[in-house]
Amino acid sequence: MADPAPSVRPEPLDRDSARPIALHAAVDGYLEHVRLERGYSEHTAAAYGSDLTDLIRFAETRAVTGADGIDLHLLRDWLWEATERGLARATVARRAASARGLCAWLERTGALPADPAARLRAPRAKRTLPRVVAAPAVATLLDALQIRAAEGDPVAVRDLALIELLYACGLRVSELVGLGVDDIDRGNRTVRVTGKGSKQRVVPYGAPAAAALERYLGSARTALLAAAATSDARGAAASTGAAHADAAHAVFVGVRGARLGVRSVHRLVAGLLADLPGSGPAGPHAFRHSAATHLLDGGADLRAVQEFLGHASLGTTQIYTHVSAERLKQSYRTAHPRA
């Protein structure tokens, strides 16, 4: 089999040269840059790629096919078109950020003499308060999972450990499914997490999560892997050697023996939260929001919560102080006789 063709990176354009770079090649080079040099996750790089592919589409309607054809007017018209199409303000804001990143990189590499997106502005994304599940509701949910797991079903035991760890550590779903067995220090009750930008942090977890993990890692995970191997031997499922090798190191695995995926966790959490009160997305992030809010409600320091969550900016963590304040207002309006 022939060797795969090497990836093509746009060569920096000499500022004194008239040789332009095709816009699609510029975008390919920028995406390679954010993956390999900036350490962005595949999810983030894919979002940038989607935005910039749409920019290429729009530019071609204006007969612009080279990176040198990008200017501030074209970028503003592109964002205006997105707004007219009814895209959310958060999406338009992200597209503006994608364009600014591309243009800044093209200037730094010499592909453009100046950054046309330096003055590009987009509407601020509307910041809504995240969904937070009340502590008693979380306890009730975990009690129900405990009862289900008591019957010994390996999937139920796994689900209990998964939700306990998700809530105990305030993990992002990508961090959760990316965990390896070696990332868990069962003696010290800590987990090593690889977050955004490949940054690592160590997060503690408590006794309930420890008990659920011990049971899952001690028996249920082995049972899931063994059942999957038996199924493969009978020809009922086909898996690559690479998938098996990855699953051997993964903490959470599915019934087919592969590393559990993000979509599977989303389905699990959506089903668990469907009947609970509260508005907002019923996904794994709700447990992250809940963990952060409950920590602050319990008196945790804001900077400690920032480190716990792996936020690069304290401003991102401060949204949870607003959540706590809003919850206090709601309690006041409900309970105070003079509210």
Secondary structure, DSSP 8 states (H G I E B T S, - for coil): --------------TT-----BHHHHHHHHHHHHHHTS---HHHHHHHHHHHHHHHHHHHHTT--BGGG--HHHHHHHHHHHHHTT--HHHHHHHHHHHHHHHHHHHHTTSSSS-TTTT---------------HHHHHHHHHHHHHHHTT--HHHHHHHHHHHHHHHHT--HHHHHT-BGGGEETTTTEEEEE-GGG-EEEEE--HHHHHHHHHIIIIIHHHHHHHHHHHHHTTS----HHHHHHHHHBSSB-TTSSB--HHHHHHHHHHHHTTSS--S--STHHHHHHHHHHHHHTT--HHHHHHHHT-S-HHHHTHHHHHHHHHHHHHHHHH-TT-
